[in-house]
């Protein structure tokens, strides 16, 4: 009986050791420093240009990740948004800017209002954080999805 308990204990210890020594791949988080309140001109300037959408993360659990391997967003100087997914245009929409409250950071600023989001993105987006050529768009409500983009 002692031999069986010793064997079971050794197997259990080996399983715990193996499970704890596995290589874990973690996603390096992007440093998120909120942009804060912006003027309308500064908000438009932040959005303008061609952006590659890499992934979104968030939702109710905060950890739902959706990858976008071939998605491009283009914000024009004439207040329009174009989106291409895998070479197919999925959004061709005028945009307006609305001054709204950003719940996750507790400030108010101008945010993008997409007239025809086509169920691809939430209609309201905030330029939440920008560092170098990386921009994080966020939905301005509780449990938002964040979209991670880089300038093209």
N, C-alpha and C positions, 0 to 999 in steps of 0.2 A: 504494500500500500504506500509506504514511504517513497519507493522508487517511482510509482505512478505520479504522486504529488510533485516529486522533484522534477520529473520529466515534463509534466504540465506547466510547472512554474518556469522551467527553462525555455520551453516553447513560447510561452506568453511573453517572457522577457525579450526573447529574440524578435518576436513580432513587434513589440513596442519599439525596440531599438531600430529595426528596419524601417518602420513607418516614420520615425522621427528623423532619420538620416536621409530621407528622400530629398532630391533637389527640388526646390520650389521655385517656380517661375512667377515673379511678381511684376506687375505693371508699374513702371516708375511714374508716380503722379506728377502732373504738370503743376508748377507752383502757381497757385491761384491768388492773385492780388486783385481785388475788385477795382475796376476803373473808377467807379464812383459817379457822381453827378457830372454830366457833360452838357455843353450847349448843343443846340441843334446842328450847327456847322461842324463841331467836333465829332458828333455822333455820325453824321454822314461821311465824314472823312475816314473814320474808323472802319466803317463797313465797305467803302468803295474799293473795287478791284476784283481780281480773280483769286478765289480761295479753293483749296483742296480740302474737302471734308474727310477726315480720317475715321472718326468714330463718335458715337454718342454714348453717354453714360449717365445713369440716374434712374429716375422713376420712383415708384413707391418704396422699393427696397434700397435704392441708392447705388446698387451694384449691377444693374442690368446694362450690359454693353452690347451695342450694335455696331459692327464694322461696316464701313463704306469704302470698299477698295477702289472704286472708280467713280467718284462723285465730285463734281466741280460746281461751285457757286460763283456767279458773276454779278456783282452789284454795280450798276452803272451810275454815271453822274447825273442821269436824267430820272433818277428814282425808279428804277426797274430792277427786278431780280430774275435771273435765268439760272436754271439748275439742270445739269446733265447727269444722268445715272447710266453708267456703262454705255456712253455714247449716244443715249437717247434723251432728248429734251423732255423733262418732266414738269418743270415749272417755268412759266413765262408770265410774270405778274408785275403789275405796278405795286409800288410800296409807298406807304406814308409813314410818318413818324409821329408817335403819340407820347405825351408826357405822362408817365404812369409811375406807380410805386413798385419797387423791386422788393418783394417780401423776403427773399433769402439774405439780403444785405441791409435791409431797412433804410433805404434812401429812395428818392425819386429822380428819374432821369428820362431822357428821350429814348424810346425804343422803336424798333422796326416793326411795322405792321404789314404783313404780307396779305395782299388782297385775295389771292387764289393759291393757298398753300397745297392744294390737291392731296391732302392727307399725307404729305411727305414730311412736313414739319408743322409745329404749332404756329399759329398765325402771328403771335407776338414773340419777338426775340430781343434780348438785351445783349449788348456788347459787354459782357461781364468782366472779362479779364484779358489783358493783352501784354505779352512779353516777347519782344523781338518780332519775329514773323509769325508767332502763334497767337491765335484769337480763340477765345472761348465764348460761344453764344449760349445763352441760358434762357429758358422759359421763365417768365416773371411770376411764378406762382409757387405754392408749397409743393415739395417733391418734384422738382423740375428735372428735365433732361438737359444735359449740357452737351453741346456740340463742339468738338475739337477740330480746328481748322489751321492750315498754314497758308501763307501768302504764296501765290504762284508767280 
